[in-house]
Amino acid sequence: MFTAVVAQQTLTRDPIPADVRPWPALFALCLGFFMILVDTTIVTVATPAIISDLHADVNSVVWVTSAYLLAYAVPVLITGRLGDRFGPQRLYLIGLTVFTLASLWCGLTTTIEMLIIARVFQGLGAGLLTPQTMAVITRIFPADRRGQAMALWGATAGVATLVGPILGGILVDGLGWQWIFFINVPVGVIGFILALRLVPTLPTHSHTFDWLGVVLSGAGMFFLVYGIQQGHKYNWNDWVVFSIAAGLVLFAVFLFWQSRIRSEPLVPLGLFSDRNFSISNFAISTMSFTATAMGFPTMLYAQLVRGYSPLDSALLFVPMAVMSIILAPIVGRFTDKVHPRVLCGAGFLVTAFAVYLISRTLTPTGPVWHILGAMALLGIGMAGVWAPLAATATRNLPMHQAGAGSGVYNATRQVGAVLGSAAIAVLIDSRIAAHGLSGGAEPHGALQQLPSFVRDPFSQAMSDAMLLPAFVLLLGLVAVLFFELPRHLAPRVEAPSDSEDLAEPVLD
């Protein structure tokens, strides 16, 4: 019986070429991953410059970000499976190429319409690339050493969302808005060369391809994300509600089809039989919700109440980025040795408390160091969330389903970000109105400091809005308390020394 189990488990692992160097490969992957995540937030700082230079209105410029997020979110379930079928390195290189060329196109555009179209192609490149990074990590690092690798991957995801506004402010102030896109070209070329040389060509798996699942999941994701993103703009009218409802119905049909399909499904529902995978997906959606949502009230407060420039406002996030970078390797070492309930529980608790503290510091005349201190605490908390969650989600995945699992995880993360963006916009509007500022204090076009008599109620509105991400983090905290002990940490029965594959279950 023992021999049969070992033999069966061994079949789930890929024969990795002897010359593979996991850490250089991981560095090459994280370079491209960092670049595409920076582009999810970098455009925000350039909005006034784009409006002025391309003679566009605010609603049109909003689509510069919305088009990217939509094109990024829609294909991630599909592209994860494509990586399993055609090889993650190949899909990564294709995605990086599409993203880099689209970045050049963005910088060369002279109309807002062409910029939006170019951003769609940027998003498609990002959607091709992202699931491959996580899938390769899962396949080239053994389960008991995957935490340190995921620490770097998780830190990359966390820091990239913070670097975007800072880098955007520097480039826009110094060179012009076009350079927030041009900067991607040399980075993309370097990333392509490094990935070609360092990322291994892993064995592919001859899966059948679920084309109906592709259509259902892609359409469901499009309608759901589109409805959520446009809900605030169109005051949640009938078309928005129809879009969201259509997305939910299509997803329900998709899940039903995945449970009935006789050949290999696009999303193997057996993945969710692993409790840690399911919990990680829910928890990362709450973390992504917070990372996106908290930036809006903080940036509005900094620019409208404090009168900071876009760059100065973005610098408020530096302590969070610094603490995340410093703690990433330390957390990575503990991720492989400590129950994820401990690390993630502490991370969510500290992060929720830090967001609450930030909400209390958003006052017109409070000391800035209070905000910076709370941001540093936020970086400490986030370091205990991003990497341990990613490692826990993928640690028990069988190798032939690494791409599918990565696609699900990244799709969940992206939907969480969209939900955070939509929810915080609605709440900010509500709290502005509640404090008697409806209409007069809402920003239009280039941001300017508010009159002194408006700053206090506006600060209170932003402070109230920040309580939403703090509450959502508490949901994530409750979820991670139900993590199981990972199999690589469980006591092992006597077995041959090379029986490490017992930690990799078969999930068909």
C-alpha positions in Angstrom: 0.0 0.0 0.0 2.8 2.4 0.9 4.7 1.7 -2.3 1.5 2.3 -4.4 1.0 5.7 -2.7 4.6 6.7 -3.3 4.4 5.7 -6.9 1.1 7.5 -7.5 2.4 10.7 -5.8 5.7 10.6 -7.8 3.6 10.7 -11.0 2.3 14.1 -9.9 5.8 15.7 -9.8 7.6 16.9 -12.9 11.2 15.8 -13.6 13.0 19.1 -13.2 16.2 19.4 -15.3 19.4 19.2 -13.2 20.7 22.6 -14.3 17.6 24.5 -13.0 18.6 27.3 -10.6 15.3 28.1 -8.7 16.4 31.5 -7.2 17.7 33.1 -10.3 14.5 31.9 -12.1 12.4 33.4 -9.4 14.2 36.8 -9.7 13.6 36.9 -13.4 9.9 36.1 -12.9 9.4 38.7 -10.2 10.9 41.4 -12.4 8.1 41.1 -14.9 5.5 40.5 -12.2 6.6 43.7 -10.4 6.3 45.7 -13.6 2.8 44.7 -14.5 1.5 45.3 -10.9 3.1 48.8 -10.8 1.0 49.6 -13.8 -2.3 48.9 -11.9 -1.7 52.1 -9.8 0.9 54.3 -11.6 -1.7 55.9 -13.9 -3.6 57.5 -10.9 -0.9 60.1 -10.3 -0.8 61.0 -14.0 -4.5 61.6 -14.4 -4.4 65.4 -14.3 -1.5 65.5 -16.9 -3.3 63.1 -19.2 -6.5 65.2 -19.0 -4.6 68.3 -19.9 -2.4 66.9 -22.6 -5.0 64.8 -24.5 -7.9 67.2 -23.9 -9.9 64.5 -22.2 -12.6 64.5 -19.6 -12.3 62.8 -16.2 -14.7 60.0 -17.2 -12.6 59.1 -20.2 -9.4 59.0 -18.2 -11.0 56.7 -15.7 -11.3 54.2 -18.5 -7.5 54.2 -18.9 -7.4 52.3 -15.6 -10.7 50.5 -15.9 -9.7 49.0 -19.3 -6.4 47.7 -18.0 -8.1 46.1 -14.9 -10.8 44.5 -17.1 -8.4 43.1 -19.6 -6.2 41.9 -16.8 -8.9 40.2 -14.8 -10.9 38.5 -17.5 -8.3 35.9 -18.9 -6.4 34.8 -15.7 -8.4 31.6 -15.2 -7.8 30.7 -18.9 -4.2 31.6 -19.1 -3.3 29.6 -16.0 -4.6 26.5 -17.7 -2.8 27.5 -21.0 0.5 27.5 -19.0 -0.2 23.9 -18.0 -0.8 22.9 -21.6 1.8 24.9 -23.5 4.4 25.6 -20.8 4.5 28.4 -18.3 7.8 29.9 -19.6 6.4 30.2 -23.1 3.2 31.9 -21.9 5.2 34.2 -19.6 7.4 35.3 -22.5 4.4 35.9 -24.8 2.7 37.9 -22.0 5.8 40.0 -21.3 6.2 40.7 -25.0 2.6 41.8 -25.4 2.8 44.0 -22.3 6.1 45.7 -23.4 4.9 46.5 -26.9 1.6 47.8 -25.6 3.5 50.0 -23.1 5.4 51.6 -26.0 2.1 52.1 -27.8 0.6 53.8 -24.7 3.5 56.3 -24.6 3.2 57.1 -28.3 -0.6 57.7 -28.4 -1.9 61.1 -29.0 -5.6 60.5 -28.3 -7.5 59.2 -25.2 -9.3 56.6 -27.3 -6.0 55.1 -28.6 -4.6 55.2 -25.1 -7.5 53.1 -23.8 -7.1 50.6 -26.5 -3.4 50.2 -25.9 -4.2 49.7 -22.2 -6.5 46.8 -23.1 -3.5 45.1 -24.7 -1.4 45.9 -21.7 -3.9 44.2 -19.5 -4.1 41.1 -21.8 -0.3 40.8 -21.6 -0.5 41.0 -17.8 -3.2 38.4 -17.7 -1.1 36.0 -19.7 2.0 36.6 -17.5 0.7 36.6 -13.9 -0.5 33.0 -13.4 2.8 31.6 -14.8 4.9 33.2 -12.1 3.1 31.4 -9.3 2.9 28.2 -11.3 6.6 28.1 -11.9 7.4 28.7 -8.2 5.1 25.8 -7.3 6.8 23.5 -9.7 10.5 24.3 -9.1 10.5 24.7 -5.3 9.8 21.7 -3.0 6.9 22.1 -0.6 9.0 22.5 2.5 11.1 25.4 0.9 8.4 27.1 -1.0 7.6 29.6 1.7 10.8 31.6 1.1 10.1 31.8 -2.6 6.6 32.9 -2.0 7.9 35.5 0.4 9.7 37.2 -2.4 6.6 36.8 -4.7 4.3 38.1 -2.1 6.6 41.0 -1.2 6.7 41.9 -4.9 2.9 42.0 -5.1 2.7 44.1 -2.0 5.4 46.6 -2.7 4.5 47.0 -6.4 1.1 48.5 -5.4 2.9 51.1 -3.3 5.7 51.9 -5.7 3.3 52.8 -8.6 2.2 56.1 -7.2 5.7 57.1 -6.1 7.3 56.2 -9.4 4.5 57.8 -11.2 4.9 61.1 -9.4 8.7 61.2 -10.1 8.2 60.4 -13.8 5.3 62.8 -14.4 6.9 65.7 -12.5 10.3 65.2 -14.3 9.7 63.8 -17.8 5.9 63.8 -18.6 3.1 61.2 -18.3 4.3 59.3 -21.3 7.3 58.0 -19.4 5.1 56.0 -16.9 4.7 53.7 -20.0 8.1 54.2 -21.7 9.9 53.1 -18.6 8.4 49.6 -19.1 10.2 49.1 -22.4 13.8 48.7 -21.2 12.6 46.8 -18.1 10.5 44.5 -20.4 13.5 43.8 -22.7 15.7 43.0 -19.7 13.0 40.8 -18.2 12.6 38.9 -21.4 16.3 38.1 -21.7 16.5 37.0 -18.1 13.4 34.8 -18.3 14.6 33.2 -21.6 18.0 32.4 -19.9 16.9 31.6 -16.3 13.3 30.3 -16.3 13.3 26.6 -17.1 11.3 25.0 -19.8 9.1 22.7 -17.7 7.2 19.6 -18.9 3.8 20.3 -20.3 0.7 18.2 -19.6 -1.5 17.0 -22.5 -4.8 18.3 -21.1 -8.0 18.5 -23.1 -9.2 22.1 -23.3 -12.6 23.1 -22.0 -13.6 25.7 -24.6 -17.1 26.1 -23.2 -15.6 26.7 -19.7 -13.3 29.3 -21.3 -16.3 31.2 -22.8 -18.4 31.0 -19.6 -15.6 32.0 -17.3 -14.4 34.8 -19.5 -17.9 36.2 -20.1 -18.8 35.9 -16.4 -15.7 37.7 -15.3 -16.2 40.5 -17.9 -19.8 41.2 -16.9 -19.1 41.0 -13.2 -16.0 43.2 -13.2 -17.5 45.7 -15.7 -20.7 46.1 -13.6 -18.7 46.6 -10.4 -16.3 49.1 -11.9 -19.1 51.1 -13.6 -21.6 50.9 -10.7 -20.5 54.1 -9.0 -20.2 56.1 -12.2 -23.8 55.2 -13.4 -25.4 55.3 -10.0 -26.1 51.6 -10.0 -28.7 51.8 -12.7 -30.5 48.9 -14.4 -27.8 48.2 -16.9 -25.2 48.0 -14.1 -27.4 45.6 -12.0 -28.0 43.5 -15.1 -24.3 43.3 -15.8 -23.5 42.1 -12.3 -26.4 39.7 -12.3 -25.4 38.3 -15.7 -21.9 37.8 -14.4 -23.1 35.9 -11.4 -25.4 33.7 -13.4 -22.7 32.9 -15.9 -20.4 32.0 -13.1 -23.1 29.7 -11.6 -23.5 28.0 -15.0 -19.7 27.8 -15.2 -19.4 26.0 -11.9 -22.2 23.7 -12.8 -20.5 22.8 -16.0 -17.2 22.3 -14.2 -18.9 19.8 -11.9 -20.4 17.9 -14.9 -17.7 17.9 -17.5 -16.3 14.4 -18.0 -13.0 15.4 -19.4 -10.6 17.8 -17.6 -12.3 20.9 -16.4 -10.9 24.4 -16.7 -11.0 24.8 -12.9 -10.7 21.4 -11.2 -13.2 21.8 -8.3 -11.2 19.2 -6.5 -8.7 21.9 -5.7 -11.2 23.3 -3.2 -11.3 20.1 -1.3 -8.0 21.3 0.2 -9.2 23.6 3.0 -6.1 25.7 3.0 -6.5 26.5 -0.8 -10.1 27.6 -0.3 -9.3 29.7 2.8 -6.3 31.3 1.1 -8.5 32.4 -1.9 -11.0 34.1 0.4 -8.3 35.7 2.5 -6.4 37.1 -0.5 -9.6 38.7 -1.8 -9.9 40.6 1.5 -6.3 41.7 1.5 -6.5 42.8 -2.1 -9.7 44.7 -1.3 -7.9 46.6 1.4 -4.7 47.3 -0.6 -6.8 48.9 -3.3 -9.5 50.6 -1.2 -7.3 52.3 1.4 -5.3 54.3 -1.2 -8.2 56.4 -2.4 -9.2 58.1 0.9 -5.5 58.5 1.9 -4.5 60.2 -1.4 -7.6 62.4 -1.4 -6.9 63.5 2.2 -3.2 64.2 1.5 -3.9 66.3 -1.6 -7.2 68.0 -0.7 -6.7 68.6 3.0 -2.9 68.7 3.4 -2.2 70.3 0.0 0.5 67.8 -0.8 1.7 67.2 -4.4 1.0 63.8 -5.9 4.6 62.7 -5.3 4.6 64.0 -1.7 1.3 62.2 -1.1 2.7 58.9 -2.4 5.7 59.3 -0.2 3.4 58.7 2.8 3.4 55.0 1.8 7.2 54.7 1.9 7.4 53.3 5.5 5.0 50.5 4.5 7.1 49.6 1.5 10.3 49.7 3.5 9.0 47.5 6.3 7.5 45.0 3.8 10.9 44.7 2.0 12.9 44.3 5.2 10.6 41.7 6.7 10.0 39.6 3.5 13.0 37.3 3.8 12.5 36.9 7.6 8.8 36.0 7.1 9.8 33.7 4.3 12.0 31.6 6.6 9.2 31.3 9.2 6.6 30.5 6.5 8.2 27.1 5.9 8.4 26.3 9.6 5.4 27.8 11.4 1.6 27.0 11.2 0.1 29.5 8.7 -2.7 30.2 11.2 -0.1 31.9 13.4 1.6 34.0 10.7 -1.5 35.0 8.8 -3.5 35.5 11.9 -0.9 37.9 13.3 -0.5 39.6 9.9 -4.2 40.2 9.5 -4.6 41.4 13.1 -1.7 43.9 12.8 -2.9 45.1 9.4 -6.4 45.7 10.5 -5.2 47.6 13.6 -2.8 49.7 11.4 -5.6 50.6 9.0 -7.8 51.6 11.9 -4.9 53.8 13.3 -4.5 55.5 9.9 -8.2 56.3 9.9 -7.7 58.1 13.2 -4.7 60.1 12.0 -6.6 61.7 9.0 -7.1 65.0 10.6 -6.4 68.5 9.2 -3.6 69.4 11.6 -2.4 66.2 13.2 1.4 65.4 13.1 2.5 63.7 9.9 4.7 61.3 11.8 1.5 59.7 13.2 0.5 58.7 9.7 4.1 57.5 8.9 4.2 55.4 12.0 0.8 53.8 11.3 2.1 53.1 7.7 5.2 51.4 9.1 3.0 49.2 11.2 0.8 48.4 8.2 4.0 47.2 6.3 4.8 44.9 9.3 1.3 43.4 9.1 1.2 43.0 5.4 4.5 41.2 5.4 2.7 38.5 7.4 -0.1 38.2 4.9 1.0 38.3 1.3 3.7 35.6 1.3 2.3 33.2 3.8 -1.1 33.2 2.0 0.5 32.5 -1.4 2.6 29.7 0.0 -0.3 28.1 1.9 -2.5 28.3 -1.2 -0.1 26.4 -3.4 1.8 24.2 -1.0 -0.4 21.1 -1.5 -1.2 21.6 -5.2 -0.2 18.7 -7.4 2.3 19.7 -10.1 0.0 19.1 -13.1 -2.6 21.5 -11.7 -0.2 24.3 -10.7 -1.4 26.6 -13.5 -5.0 26.0 -12.8 -4.6 26.8 -9.1 -2.5 29.8 -9.8 -5.1 31.1 -12.2 -7.9 30.7 -9.6 -5.8 32.5 -6.9 -4.9 35.4 -9.1 -8.4 35.8 -10.4 -9.7 35.9 -6.8 -7.0 38.5 -5.9 -8.0 40.7 -8.9 -11.7 40.5 -8.2 -11.0 41.6 -4.6 -9.2 44.6 -5.9 -12.1 45.6 -8.2 -14.5 45.2 -5.3 -12.4 47.4 -3.1 -12.2 50.1 -5.7 -16.0 50.1 -6.3 -17.0 49.8 -2.6 -14.7 52.6 -1.4 -15.9 55.0 -4.1 -19.5 54.5 -3.0 -18.7 54.9 0.7 -16.6 58.0 0.1 -19.6 59.6 -1.7 -21.9 58.6 1.1 -19.7 59.9 3.9 -19.0 63.2 2.0 -22.8 63.7 1.8 -23.3 62.7 5.5 -20.9 65.4 6.5 -22.8 68.0 4.6 -20.3 68.4 1.7 -22.2 66.8 -1.2 -21.1 68.3 -4.5 -18.9 71.0 -3.2 -16.0 69.0 -1.9 -15.8 66.3 -4.6 -12.7 66.5 -6.7 -13.0 67.3 -10.4 -10.0 67.5 -12.7 -6.7 68.5 -11.2 -6.7 68.2 -7.4 -6.4 71.4 -5.4 -6.4 72.0 -1.6 -9.8 72.6 -0.1 -10.7 75.8 1.7 -9.9 75.7 5.4 -13.5 75.6 6.6 -14.1 72.4 4.6 -11.0 70.5 5.6 -12.3 69.2 8.9 -15.6 67.6 7.7 -13.8 66.2 4.6 -11.1 64.6 6.8 -13.8 63.0 8.9 -15.5 61.6 5.8 -12.1 60.1 4.7 -11.6 58.7 8.2 -15.0 57.1 8.2 -14.3 55.5 4.8 -11.1 53.9 6.0 -13.1 51.8 8.5 -14.4 49.7 5.6 -11.1 48.1 4.7 -10.4 47.6 8.4 -13.6 45.7 8.8 -13.0 43.6 5.7 -9.6 42.6 7.1 -11.3 41.2 10.2 -13.2 38.8 7.8 -9.9 37.6 6.5 -8.6 37.2 10.1 -11.5 35.0 11.0 -11.0 32.9 7.9 -7.3 32.2 8.4 -7.9 30.9 11.9 -9.4 27.8 10.3 -6.1 26.9 8.4 -5.0 23.3 8.8 -1.4 22.3 9.6 0.4 21.9 6.2 1.3 18.4 5.4 5.0 19.1 5.2 4.9 20.1 8.9 2.8 17.1 10.0 4.6 14.2 11.8 5.7 11.7 9.1 5.5 8.0 9.2 8.8 6.1 8.6 9.5 6.2 5.0 12.4 6.3 2.5 14.3 9.6 2.8 13.2 10.7 -0.7 9.5 10.3 0.1 9.0 14.1 0.2 6.3 13.7 -2.5 3.9 12.3 0.2 3.2 16.0 0.9 1.8 16.4 -2.5 -1.8 15.1 -2.7 -3.5 14.0 -5.9 -6.5 16.2 -6.6 -8.3 15.1 -9.7 
